[in-house]
């Protein structure tokens, strides 16, 4: 059996390779875990805009997860774009049937940077019981604000919360990890002036953290190691598409 831990990305397909499944699997490979993938949606996008999206049927997604969970000892799962709260809940249930101890990270991509809406906002209230079934959610500041306004933040004794600082107007690049109701500031290691904006950077950070959890790191260490990974990614070149190394 493969020596590396198995990790599944359940996310959208981005033909530019900057976000979603392709980006997650690049991150998994560099993080020394074995990346598997289940596609939730087919998108047509570039590094600067999302043009269209076609959701896969929930039954197809669930079947693919079941097949992977039955055939590989999956220790962590990263979830990206999902259609609505029901979609997310069914994914979580299926994963936990396959392995009740699995670590599950959700990157709640509600809208793209170019304002393309992914998540059905009408189902936001249904997220309330769902988020506490996760191990970690990783919203950026805009997504955090939406969740907070709708009283959808997790009980951090059950599900940790990492508020990503890439969209902060103050203290740019400072993330906040909330675990067991305790806040820990994760300060940027690199000078943020040396880092370049990247398409899919949220996907990369979340998948890097998921890989660290799969390797047995605790939540704080996993988030710190993920932060080191994303900063290296952000300084890889000046374009919107970063490289992994």
Secondary structure, DSSP 4 states (H G I P E B T S, - for coil): --SSPEEEEEEEEETTSSSHHHHHHHHHHHTTSEEEEEEEEEEEE-SS-EEEEEEPPHHHHHHHHHHHHHHS-EEEEEE---SSHHHHHHHHHHHHHH-TT-EEEE----B-TT--B-S-GGGGGGGTTTGGGSSEE--BHHHHHHHHHTT----TTTSEEEEB-TT-SSSTT-EEEEETTEEEEE--SS-GGG----TTHHHHHHHHHHHHHHTT--HHHHHHHHHHHHHHHHTS-SSSS----
